[in-house]
Amino acid sequence: MDILSKEVEVAETTDDILELGDDRIGVSEACIRGGWLDLYYYYPTDGHATTRHRLSLVDNRTANPPADMPSEYLYLEFRQNADGDTSGFSMVRNYVSYRLGDYDPTTTGHKGICLRVAEPGPEGKVTYLYIEPKE
């Protein structure tokens, strides 16, 4: 199985965030190991294989972390730009792996990552996952 691997993206402006999107996406499993954040994700689709979805792990420098986030966590966001493919009833499920580099809790002294996710569902509510490195 081929697993999509990517780098952390930095968003400095509101325009950067708009380009990255904030379409619904969920996370079933998350793991930090060996300098990588591995996510098993899912999102709704109408099933057209021609629509490209952009998945991004984002250092959003325009956002404030949740007020109740413990200070020993690093704040990042998992975002999707579905290019309009958001109304379907099928769910795509797959893996993506992000090289953490300068965001790796094992080298930055953080306890883990607080990951913002806009969950699928009629409300599209935002949730926060607290992910700690596995040994």
N, CA, C and O atoms as a GROMACS GRO file, in nm:
protein
  540
    1MET      N    1   0.084  -0.118   0.000
    1MET     CA    2   0.000   0.000   0.000
    1MET      C    3   0.089   0.124   0.000
    1MET      O    4   0.182   0.134   0.080
    2ASP      N    5   0.060   0.217  -0.089
    2ASP     CA    6   0.131   0.345  -0.091
    2ASP      C    7   0.063   0.440   0.006
    2ASP      O    8  -0.059   0.453   0.007
    3ILE      N    9   0.145   0.506   0.089
    3ILE     CA   10   0.091   0.602   0.185
    3ILE      C   11   0.140   0.741   0.147
    3ILE      O   12   0.260   0.763   0.129
    4LEU      N   13   0.048   0.832   0.134
    4LEU     CA   14   0.081   0.971   0.104
    4LEU      C   15   0.166   1.027   0.216
    4LEU      O   16   0.128   1.017   0.333
    5SER      N   17   0.281   1.086   0.183
    5SER     CA   18   0.364   1.150   0.285
    5SER      C   19   0.386   1.295   0.246
    5SER      O   20   0.407   1.328   0.129
    6LYS      N   21   0.379   1.382   0.346
    6LYS     CA   22   0.384   1.526   0.322
    6LYS      C   23   0.461   1.595   0.434
    6LYS      O   24   0.501   1.532   0.532
    7GLU      N   25   0.481   1.724   0.417
    7GLU     CA   26   0.548   1.810   0.516
    7GLU      C   27   0.443   1.900   0.582
    7GLU      O   28   0.333   1.917   0.528
    8VAL      N   29   0.476   1.955   0.696
    8VAL     CA   30   0.392   2.054   0.762
    8VAL      C   31   0.394   2.182   0.679
    8VAL      O   32   0.500   2.225   0.632
    9GLU      N   33   0.278   2.244   0.661
    9GLU     CA   34   0.268   2.370   0.588
    9GLU      C   35   0.247   2.484   0.688
    9GLU      O   36   0.181   2.467   0.790
   10VAL      N   37   0.302   2.600   0.656
   10VAL     CA   38   0.288   2.718   0.741
   10VAL      C   39   0.191   2.814   0.674
   10VAL      O   40   0.206   2.846   0.556
   11ALA      N   41   0.091   2.859   0.750
   11ALA     CA   42  -0.005   2.959   0.701
   11ALA      C   43   0.020   3.089   0.776
   11ALA      O   44  -0.002   3.097   0.897
   12GLU      N   45   0.066   3.190   0.704
   12GLU     CA   46   0.098   3.320   0.763
   12GLU      C   47  -0.017   3.420   0.753
   12GLU      O   48  -0.024   3.515   0.831
   13THR      N   49  -0.108   3.398   0.657
   13THR     CA   50  -0.215   3.495   0.631
   13THR      C   51  -0.350   3.426   0.619
   13THR      O   52  -0.359   3.304   0.608
   14THR      N   53  -0.455   3.506   0.623
   14THR     CA   54  -0.591   3.454   0.604
   14THR      C   55  -0.605   3.395   0.463
   14THR      O   56  -0.674   3.295   0.446
   15ASP      N   57  -0.542   3.456   0.363
   15ASP     CA   58  -0.546   3.401   0.228
   15ASP      C   59  -0.485   3.262   0.222
   15ASP      O   60  -0.536   3.175   0.151
   16ASP      N   61  -0.375   3.239   0.296
   16ASP     CA   62  -0.314   3.106   0.303
   16ASP      C   63  -0.416   3.005   0.355
   16ASP      O   64  -0.429   2.895   0.301
   17ILE      N   65  -0.487   3.042   0.460
   17ILE     CA   66  -0.586   2.952   0.521
   17ILE      C   67  -0.700   2.924   0.424
   17ILE      O   68  -0.746   2.811   0.414
   18LEU      N   69  -0.747   3.025   0.355
   18LEU     CA   70  -0.854   3.005   0.258
   18LEU      C   71  -0.813   2.907   0.150
   18LEU      O   72  -0.894   2.824   0.108
   19GLU      N   73  -0.690   2.916   0.104
   19GLU     CA   74  -0.639   2.824   0.000
   19GLU      C   75  -0.632   2.680   0.052
   19GLU      O   76  -0.658   2.586  -0.023
   20LEU      N   77  -0.595   2.664   0.178
   20LEU     CA   78  -0.584   2.529   0.235
   20LEU      C   79  -0.721   2.467   0.262
   20LEU      O   80  -0.732   2.344   0.268
   21GLY      N   81  -0.823   2.549   0.277
   21GLY     CA   82  -0.958   2.498   0.299
   21GLY      C   83  -0.984   2.458   0.443
   21GLY      O   84  -0.893   2.452   0.526
   22ASP      N   85  -1.110   2.431   0.470
   22ASP     CA   86  -1.152   2.384   0.602
   22ASP      C   87  -1.273   2.294   0.586
   22ASP      O   88  -1.368   2.301   0.663
   23ASP      N   89  -1.267   2.206   0.483
   23ASP     CA   90  -1.376   2.114   0.459
   23ASP      C   91  -1.368   1.997   0.558
   23ASP      O   92  -1.261   1.966   0.611
   24ARG      N   93  -1.481   1.936   0.582
   24ARG     CA   94  -1.493   1.830   0.683
   24ARG      C   95  -1.398   1.713   0.657
   24ARG      O   96  -1.385   1.664   0.545
   25ILE      N   97  -1.334   1.670   0.764
   25ILE     CA   98  -1.246   1.554   0.759
   25ILE      C   99  -1.236   1.498   0.901
   25ILE      O  100  -1.231   1.574   0.998
   26GLY      N  101  -1.231   1.369   0.912
   26GLY     CA  102  -1.222   1.308   1.044
   26GLY      C  103  -1.095   1.227   1.059
   26GLY      O  104  -1.030   1.192   0.960
   27VAL      N  105  -1.061   1.198   1.182
   27VAL     CA  106  -0.943   1.117   1.211
   27VAL      C  107  -0.987   1.000   1.298
   27VAL      O  108  -1.040   1.019   1.408
   28SER      N  109  -0.965   0.877   1.249
   28SER     CA  110  -0.997   0.756   1.326
   28SER      C  111  -0.883   0.714   1.416
   28SER      O  112  -0.904   0.669   1.528
   29GLU      N  113  -0.761   0.730   1.366
   29GLU     CA  114  -0.642   0.692   1.443
   29GLU      C  115  -0.532   0.794   1.417
   29GLU      O  116  -0.521   0.850   1.308
   30ALA      N  117  -0.450   0.818   1.519
   30ALA     CA  118  -0.337   0.910   1.506
   30ALA      C  119  -0.222   0.858   1.590
   30ALA      O  120  -0.241   0.806   1.700
   31CYS      N  121  -0.101   0.873   1.535
   31CYS     CA  122   0.016   0.821   1.604
   31CYS      C  123   0.138   0.906   1.568
   31CYS      O  124   0.162   0.936   1.451
   32ILE      N  125   0.216   0.943   1.670
   32ILE     CA  126   0.344   1.010   1.647
   32ILE      C  127   0.452   0.908   1.678
   32ILE      O  128   0.460   0.854   1.789
   33ARG      N  129   0.535   0.881   1.578
   33ARG     CA  130   0.642   0.784   1.596
   33ARG      C  131   0.752   0.813   1.495
   33ARG      O  132   0.726   0.836   1.377
   34GLY      N  133   0.877   0.811   1.544
   34GLY     CA  134   0.992   0.825   1.455
   34GLY      C  135   0.996   0.955   1.378
   34GLY      O  136   1.047   0.959   1.266
   35GLY      N  137   0.942   1.063   1.436
   35GLY     CA  138   0.944   1.193   1.368
   35GLY      C  139   0.832   1.214   1.269
   35GLY      O  140   0.835   1.310   1.192
   36TRP      N  141   0.732   1.125   1.269
   36TRP     CA  142   0.620   1.134   1.176
   36TRP      C  143   0.488   1.133   1.252
   36TRP      O  144   0.476   1.070   1.357
   37LEU      N  145   0.389   1.205   1.200
   37LEU     CA  146   0.252   1.198   1.247
   37LEU      C  147   0.174   1.119   1.143
   37LEU      O  148   0.159   1.162   1.029
   38ASP      N  149   0.125   1.003   1.183
   38ASP     CA  150   0.046   0.917   1.094
   38ASP      C  151  -0.101   0.932   1.129
   38ASP      O  152  -0.139   0.920   1.246
   39LEU      N  153  -0.183   0.959   1.028
   39LEU     CA  154  -0.327   0.977   1.049
   39LEU      C  155  -0.405   0.881   0.960
   39LEU      O  156  -0.375   0.868   0.841
   40TYR      N  157  -0.505   0.814   1.017
   40TYR     CA  158  -0.602   0.737   0.940
   40TYR      C  159  -0.726   0.826   0.936
   40TYR      O  160  -0.793   0.844   1.038
   41TYR      N  161  -0.757   0.880   0.819
   41TYR     CA  162  -0.858   0.983   0.805
   41TYR      C  163  -0.976   0.934   0.722
   41TYR      O  164  -0.970   0.829   0.658
   42TYR      N  165  -1.084   1.012   0.725
   42TYR     CA  166  -1.201   0.984   0.642
   42TYR      C  167  -1.270   1.116   0.609
   42TYR      O  168  -1.265   1.212   0.686
   43TYR      N  169  -1.334   1.119   0.493
   43TYR     CA  170  -1.411   1.237   0.455
   43TYR      C  171  -1.522   1.197   0.358
   43TYR      O  172  -1.510   1.097   0.287
   44PRO      N  173  -1.631   1.276   0.355
   44PRO     CA  174  -1.741   1.246   0.264
   44PRO      C  175  -1.706   1.290   0.122
   44PRO      O  176  -1.634   1.387   0.101
   45THR      N  177  -1.758   1.215   0.025
   45THR     CA  178  -1.733   1.246  -0.116
   45THR      C  179  -1.851   1.202  -0.199
   45THR      O  180  -1.929   1.116  -0.158
   46ASP      N  181  -1.865   1.261  -0.317
   46ASP     CA  182  -1.970   1.216  -0.408
   46ASP      C  183  -1.920   1.101  -0.495
   46ASP      O  184  -1.994   1.048  -0.578
   47GLY      N  185  -1.794   1.063  -0.476
   47GLY     CA  186  -1.742   0.945  -0.544
   47GLY      C  187  -1.676   0.970  -0.678
   47GLY      O  188  -1.635   0.874  -0.745
   48HIS      N  189  -1.665   1.094  -0.719
   48HIS     CA  190  -1.598   1.123  -0.847
   48HIS      C  191  -1.448   1.119  -0.828
   48HIS      O  192  -1.391   1.202  -0.756
   49ALA      N  193  -1.385   1.026  -0.890
   49ALA     CA  194  -1.240   1.006  -0.873
   49ALA      C  195  -1.159   1.120  -0.933
   49ALA      O  196  -1.038   1.129  -0.907
   50THR      N  197  -1.221   1.207  -1.010
   50THR     CA  198  -1.145   1.315  -1.074
   50THR      C  199  -1.125   1.435  -0.982
   50THR      O  200  -1.041   1.521  -1.011
   51THR      N  201  -1.199   1.443  -0.872
   51THR     CA  202  -1.184   1.556  -0.780
   51THR      C  203  -1.064   1.533  -0.691
   51THR      O  204  -1.055   1.431  -0.623
   52ARG      N  205  -0.972   1.629  -0.691
   52ARG     CA  206  -0.853   1.618  -0.606
   52ARG      C  207  -0.879   1.687  -0.473
   52ARG      O  208  -0.920   1.803  -0.468
   53HIS      N  209  -0.855   1.614  -0.367
   53HIS     CA  210  -0.867   1.668  -0.232
   53HIS      C  211  -0.727   1.701  -0.182
   53HIS      O  212  -0.634   1.620  -0.197
   54ARG      N  213  -0.711   1.817  -0.124
   54ARG     CA  214  -0.582   1.856  -0.069
   54ARG      C  215  -0.586   1.841   0.083
   54ARG      O  216  -0.669   1.903   0.150
   55LEU      N  217  -0.496   1.760   0.136
   55LEU     CA  218  -0.486   1.738   0.280
   55LEU      C  219  -0.363   1.812   0.331
   55LEU      O  220  -0.256   1.804   0.271
   56SER      N  221  -0.378   1.883   0.442
   56SER     CA  222  -0.268   1.963   0.494
   56SER      C  223  -0.261   1.956   0.646
   56SER      O  224  -0.362   1.962   0.715
   57LEU      N  225  -0.139   1.941   0.695
   57LEU     CA  226  -0.110   1.960   0.837
   57LEU      C  227  -0.051   2.099   0.847
   57LEU      O  228   0.052   2.127   0.786
   58VAL      N  229  -0.116   2.187   0.925
   58VAL     CA  230  -0.088   2.329   0.916
   58VAL      C  231  -0.044   2.390   1.049
   58VAL      O  232  -0.106   2.368   1.153
   59ASP      N  233   0.064   2.466   1.042
   59ASP     CA  234   0.102   2.558   1.150
   59ASP      C  235   0.032   2.689   1.114
   59ASP      O  236   0.085   2.769   1.037
   60ASN      N  237  -0.086   2.709   1.171
   60ASN     CA  238  -0.169   2.825   1.139
   60ASN      C  239  -0.130   2.941   1.230
   60ASN      O  240  -0.172   2.948   1.346
   61ARG      N  241  -0.051   3.030   1.178
   61ARG     CA  242  -0.001   3.143   1.257
   61ARG      C  243  -0.102   3.256   1.268
   61ARG      O  244  -0.074   3.359   1.331
   62THR      N  245  -0.221   3.239   1.207
   62THR     CA  246  -0.328   3.338   1.220
   62THR      C  247  -0.428   3.299   1.327
   62THR      O  248  -0.516   3.379   1.360
   63ALA      N  249  -0.416   3.179   1.383
   63ALA     CA  250  -0.515   3.127   1.478
   63ALA      C  251  -0.462   3.128   1.620
   63ALA      O  252  -0.342   3.128   1.644
   64ASN      N  253  -0.555   3.127   1.713
   64ASN     CA  254  -0.522   3.109   1.853
   64ASN      C  255  -0.559   2.967   1.893
   64ASN      O  256  -0.668   2.920   1.859
   65PRO      N  257  -0.471   2.898   1.963
   65PRO     CA  258  -0.507   2.764   2.013
   65PRO      C  259  -0.626   2.774   2.108
   65PRO      O  260  -0.656   2.882   2.157
   66PRO      N  261  -0.693   2.662   2.134
   66PRO     CA  262  -0.804   2.666   2.228
   66PRO      C  263  -0.757   2.716   2.365
   66PRO      O  264  -0.645   2.686   2.408
   67ALA      N  265  -0.841   2.791   2.431
   67ALA     CA  266  -0.804   2.853   2.558
   67ALA      C  267  -0.767   2.749   2.665
   67ALA      O  268  -0.685   2.777   2.753
   68ASP      N  269  -0.827   2.630   2.657
   68ASP     CA  270  -0.800   2.529   2.759
   68ASP      C  271  -0.689   2.431   2.720
   68ASP      O  272  -0.668   2.331   2.788
   69MET      N  273  -0.618   2.459   2.610
   69MET     CA  274  -0.510   2.370   2.567
   69MET      C  275  -0.393   2.382   2.665
   69MET      O  276  -0.345   2.492   2.691
   70PRO      N  277  -0.346   2.268   2.719
   70PRO     CA  278  -0.229   2.274   2.807
   70PRO      C  279  -0.107   2.329   2.732
   70PRO      O  280  -0.087   2.298   2.615
   71SER      N  281  -0.027   2.408   2.799
   71SER     CA  282   0.087   2.477   2.735
   71SER      C  283   0.195   2.381   2.687
   71SER      O  284   0.279   2.420   2.605
   72GLU      N  285   0.197   2.258   2.736
   72GLU     CA  286   0.302   2.165   2.694
   72GLU      C  287   0.270   2.095   2.561
   72GLU      O  288   0.344   2.007   2.517
   73TYR      N  289   0.159   2.135   2.497
   73TYR     CA  290   0.124   2.079   2.366
   73TYR      C  291   0.151   2.182   2.256
   73TYR      O  292   0.142   2.303   2.278
   74LEU      N  293   0.185   2.132   2.140
   74LEU     CA  294   0.207   2.214   2.021
   74LEU      C  295   0.077   2.213   1.940
   74LEU      O  296   0.019   2.106   1.918
   75TYR      N  297   0.032   2.328   1.894
   75TYR     CA  298  -0.095   2.341   1.823
   75TYR      C  299  -0.073   2.332   1.671
   75TYR      O  300   0.004   2.410   1.615
   76LEU      N  301  -0.142   2.237   1.606
   76LEU     CA  302  -0.143   2.224   1.461
   76LEU      C  303  -0.285   2.196   1.415
   76LEU      O  304  -0.370   2.158   1.495
   77GLU      N  305  -0.312   2.215   1.286
   77GLU     CA  306  -0.444   2.191   1.230
   77GLU      C  307  -0.437   2.093   1.114
   77GLU      O  308  -0.345   2.099   1.032
   78PHE      N  309  -0.535   2.001   1.108
   78PHE     CA  310  -0.549   1.909   0.995
   78PHE      C  311  -0.662   1.965   0.909
   78PHE      O  312  -0.777   1.969   0.952
   79ARG      N  313  -0.628   2.007   0.788
   79ARG     CA  314  -0.724   2.074   0.701
   79ARG      C  315  -0.737   2.002   0.568
   79ARG      O  316  -0.646   1.931   0.524
   80GLN      N  317  -0.852   2.022   0.506
   80GLN     CA  318  -0.879   1.965   0.375
   80GLN      C  319  -0.942   2.070   0.285
   80GLN      O  320  -1.030   2.144   0.328
   81ASN      N  321  -0.896   2.076   0.162
   81ASN     CA  322  -0.965   2.152   0.058
   81ASN      C  323  -1.022   2.047  -0.038
   81ASN      O  324  -0.948   1.985  -0.114
   82ALA      N  325  -1.154   2.029  -0.032
   82ALA     CA  326  -1.221   1.924  -0.109
   82ALA      C  327  -1.257   1.968  -0.250
   82ALA      O  328  -1.318   1.891  -0.325
   83ASP      N  329  -1.223   2.090  -0.288
   83ASP     CA  330  -1.252   2.141  -0.423
   83ASP      C  331  -1.399   2.122  -0.460
   83ASP      O  332  -1.432   2.085  -0.573
   84GLY      N  333  -1.487   2.149  -0.362
   84GLY     CA  334  -1.630   2.141  -0.387
   84GLY      C  335  -1.692   2.003  -0.368
   84GLY      O  336  -1.815   1.992  -0.371
   85ASP      N  337  -1.614   1.900  -0.348
   85ASP     CA  338  -1.663   1.763  -0.333
   85ASP      C  339  -1.694   1.734  -0.186
   85ASP      O  340  -1.621   1.661  -0.120
   86THR      N  341  -1.804   1.794  -0.137
   86THR     CA  342  -1.835   1.782   0.006
   86THR      C  343  -1.975   1.727   0.032
   86THR      O  344  -2.012   1.711   0.148
   87SER      N  345  -2.053   1.699  -0.072
   87SER     CA  346  -2.194   1.668  -0.051
   87SER      C  347  -2.228   1.521  -0.063
   87SER      O  348  -2.346   1.484  -0.056
   88GLY      N  349  -2.131   1.436  -0.080
   88GLY     CA  350  -2.160   1.296  -0.104
   88GLY      C  351  -2.189   1.216   0.021
   88GLY      O  352  -2.171   1.264   0.133
   89PHE      N  353  -2.235   1.093  -0.001
   89PHE     CA  354  -2.267   1.003   0.109
   89PHE      C  355  -2.166   0.891   0.124
   89PHE      O  356  -2.173   0.812   0.217
   90SER      N  357  -2.070   0.884   0.031
   90SER     CA  358  -1.963   0.785   0.043
   90SER      C  359  -1.853   0.842   0.131
   90SER      O  360  -1.833   0.963   0.135
   91MET      N  361  -1.784   0.755   0.202
   91MET     CA  362  -1.671   0.798   0.284
   91MET      C  363  -1.542   0.740   0.227
   91MET      O  364  -1.531   0.619   0.205
   92VAL      N  365  -1.447   0.827   0.203
   92VAL     CA  366  -1.312   0.784   0.166
   92VAL      C  367  -1.237   0.764   0.296
   92VAL      O  368  -1.247   0.846   0.388
   93ARG      N  369  -1.161   0.656   0.305
   93ARG     CA  370  -1.078   0.628   0.422
   93ARG      C  371  -0.939   0.594   0.372
   93ARG      O  372  -0.923   0.514   0.280
   94ASN      N  373  -0.838   0.656   0.435
   94ASN     CA  374  -0.702   0.631   0.390
   94ASN      C  375  -0.604   0.682   0.496
   94ASN      O  376  -0.643   0.735   0.600
   95TYR      N  377  -0.476   0.663   0.466
   95TYR     CA  378  -0.368   0.707   0.554
   95TYR      C  379  -0.292   0.823   0.492
   95TYR      O  380  -0.281   0.833   0.370
   96VAL      N  381  -0.240   0.910   0.578
   96VAL     CA  382  -0.145   1.012   0.537
   96VAL      C  383  -0.042   1.022   0.650
   96VAL      O  384  -0.074   1.005   0.767
   97SER      N  385   0.081   1.051   0.611
   97SER     CA  386   0.189   1.061   0.708
   97SER      C  387   0.263   1.193   0.686
   97SER      O  388   0.302   1.225   0.574
   98TYR      N  389   0.282   1.268   0.795
   98TYR     CA  390   0.348   1.397   0.788
   98TYR      C  391   0.482   1.392   0.861
   98TYR      O  392   0.489   1.353   0.977
   99ARG      N  393   0.588   1.433   0.789
   99ARG     CA  394   0.719   1.446   0.854
   99ARG      C  395   0.711   1.570   0.943
   99ARG      O  396   0.683   1.680   0.895
  100LEU      N  397   0.736   1.553   1.072
  100LEU     CA  398   0.719   1.663   1.166
  100LEU      C  399   0.836   1.759   1.171
  100LEU      O  400   0.816   1.878   1.197
  101GLY      N  401   0.958   1.713   1.148
  101GLY     CA  402   1.073   1.803   1.148
  101GLY      C  403   1.079   1.887   1.274
  101GLY      O  404   1.088   1.833   1.384
  102ASP      N  405   1.073   2.020   1.258
  102ASP     CA  406   1.081   2.113   1.372
  102ASP      C  407   0.958   2.108   1.463
  102ASP      O  408   0.957   2.174   1.567
  103TYR      N  409   0.856   2.032   1.426
  103TYR     CA  410   0.734   2.021   1.506
  103TYR      C  411   0.726   1.891   1.585
  103TYR      O  412   0.625   1.863   1.649
  104ASP      N  413   0.831   1.812   1.581
  104ASP     CA  414   0.834   1.682   1.649
  104ASP      C  415   0.843   1.702   1.800
  104ASP      O  416   0.942   1.756   1.849
  105PRO      N  417   0.740   1.658   1.875
  105PRO     CA  418   0.743   1.677   2.021
  105PRO      C  419   0.863   1.612   2.090
  105PRO      O  420   0.907   1.659   2.195
  106THR      N  421   0.917   1.507   2.032
  106THR     CA  422   1.031   1.441   2.096
  106THR      C  423   1.158   1.525   2.089
  106THR      O  424   1.251   1.503   2.166
  107THR      N  425   1.163   1.622   1.997
  107THR     CA  426   1.281   1.708   1.988
  107THR      C  427   1.254   1.851   2.033
  107THR      O  428   1.348   1.926   2.059
  108THR      N  429   1.126   1.891   2.043
  108THR     CA  430   1.094   2.028   2.084
  108THR      C  431   1.068   2.041   2.233
  108THR      O  432   1.059   2.152   2.285
  109GLY      N  433   1.057   1.928   2.302
  109GLY     CA  434   1.029   1.932   2.445
  109GLY      C  435   0.881   1.940   2.478
  109GLY      O  436   0.845   1.955   2.595
  110HIS      N  437   0.794   1.932   2.378
  110HIS     CA  438   0.650   1.933   2.403
  110HIS      C  439   0.603   1.792   2.442
  110HIS      O  440   0.668   1.693   2.410
  111LYS      N  441   0.492   1.786   2.512
  111LYS     CA  442   0.433   1.657   2.551
  111LYS      C  443   0.368   1.588   2.431
  111LYS      O  444   0.366   1.465   2.423
  112GLY      N  445   0.316   1.667   2.338
  112GLY     CA  446   0.247   1.612   2.221
  112GLY      C  447   0.192   1.723   2.135
  112GLY      O  448   0.233   1.839   2.146
  113ILE      N  449   0.099   1.686   2.049
  113ILE     CA  450   0.036   1.780   1.955
  113ILE      C  451  -0.112   1.789   1.986
  113ILE      O  452  -0.179   1.687   2.008
  114CYS      N  453  -0.163   1.911   1.989
  114CYS     CA  454  -0.306   1.936   1.993
  114CYS      C  455  -0.347   1.961   1.848
  114CYS      O  456  -0.307   2.060   1.787
  115LEU      N  457  -0.427   1.869   1.792
  115LEU     CA  458  -0.462   1.873   1.651
  115LEU      C  459  -0.608   1.917   1.634
  115LEU      O  460  -0.699   1.851   1.683
  116ARG      N  461  -0.629   2.029   1.564
  116ARG     CA  462  -0.763   2.078   1.533
  116ARG      C  463  -0.814   2.004   1.409
  116ARG      O  464  -0.742   1.990   1.310
  117VAL      N  465  -0.940   1.956   1.418
  117VAL     CA  466  -1.001   1.882   1.308
  117VAL      C  467  -1.146   1.927   1.294
  117VAL      O  468  -1.218   1.933   1.394
  118ALA      N  469  -1.191   1.960   1.172
  118ALA     CA  470  -1.332   1.991   1.144
  118ALA      C  471  -1.400   1.860   1.104
  118ALA      O  472  -1.390   1.817   0.989
  119GLU      N  473  -1.468   1.798   1.198
  119GLU     CA  474  -1.525   1.664   1.181
  119GLU      C  475  -1.638   1.660   1.078
  119GLU      O  476  -1.712   1.757   1.063
  120PRO      N  477  -1.650   1.547   1.007
  120PRO     CA  478  -1.767   1.527   0.921
  120PRO      C  479  -1.894   1.522   1.005
  120PRO      O  480  -1.890   1.491   1.124
  121GLY      N  481  -2.002   1.551   0.944
  121GLY     CA  482  -2.131   1.551   1.013
  121GLY      C  483  -2.206   1.676   0.978
  121GLY      O  484  -2.147   1.772   0.927
  122PRO      N  485  -2.335   1.679   1.005
  122PRO     CA  486  -2.414   1.796   0.966
  122PRO      C  487  -2.369   1.925   1.032
  122PRO      O  488  -2.382   2.033   0.974
  123GLU      N  489  -2.315   1.915   1.154
  123GLU     CA  490  -2.271   2.036   1.223
  123GLU      C  491  -2.131   2.079   1.179
  123GLU      O  492  -2.098   2.197   1.186
  124GLY      N  493  -2.048   1.985   1.134
  124GLY     CA  494  -1.910   2.016   1.100
  124GLY      C  495  -1.834   2.071   1.218
  124GLY      O  496  -1.753   2.162   1.203
  125LYS      N  497  -1.860   2.016   1.337
  125LYS     CA  498  -1.801   2.074   1.458
  125LYS      C  499  -1.649   2.053   1.461
  125LYS      O  500  -1.596   1.956   1.408
  126VAL      N  501  -1.584   2.146   1.524
  126VAL     CA  502  -1.438   2.140   1.539
  126VAL      C  503  -1.407   2.066   1.668
  126VAL      O  504  -1.463   2.095   1.773
  127THR      N  505  -1.315   1.969   1.657
  127THR     CA  506  -1.269   1.896   1.775
  127THR      C  507  -1.117   1.908   1.784
  127THR      O  508  -1.050   1.947   1.688
  128TYR      N  509  -1.066   1.876   1.900
  128TYR     CA  510  -0.922   1.882   1.923
  128TYR      C  511  -0.874   1.747   1.975
  128TYR      O  512  -0.925   1.696   2.074
  129LEU      N  513  -0.777   1.690   1.905
  129LEU     CA  514  -0.718   1.562   1.945
  129LEU      C  515  -0.584   1.588   2.011
  129LEU      O  516  -0.505   1.667   1.961
  130TYR      N  517  -0.560   1.524   2.120
  130TYR     CA  518  -0.431   1.536   2.188
  130TYR      C  519  -0.352   1.408   2.162
  130TYR      O  520  -0.390   1.300   2.208
  131ILE      N  521  -0.243   1.422   2.088
  131ILE     CA  522  -0.166   1.308   2.041
  131ILE      C  523  -0.027   1.314   2.102
  131ILE      O  524   0.041   1.416   2.091
  132GLU      N  525   0.014   1.206   2.164
  132GLU     CA  526   0.147   1.200   2.227
  132GLU      C  527   0.231   1.096   2.156
  132GLU      O  528   0.178   0.997   2.105
  133PRO      N  529   0.362   1.116   2.151
  133PRO     CA  530   0.450   1.020   2.083
  133PRO      C  531   0.443   0.880   2.143
  133PRO      O  532   0.428   0.863   2.264
  134LYS      N  533   0.454   0.781   2.055
  134LYS     CA  534   0.466   0.641   2.098
  134LYS      C  535   0.613   0.606   2.105
  134LYS      O  536   0.694   0.657   2.028
  135GLU      N  537   0.647   0.521   2.197
  135GLU     CA  538   0.788   0.482   2.211
  135GLU      C  539   0.819   0.358   2.132
  135GLU      O  540   0.933   0.312   2.133
   0.00000   0.00000   0.00000
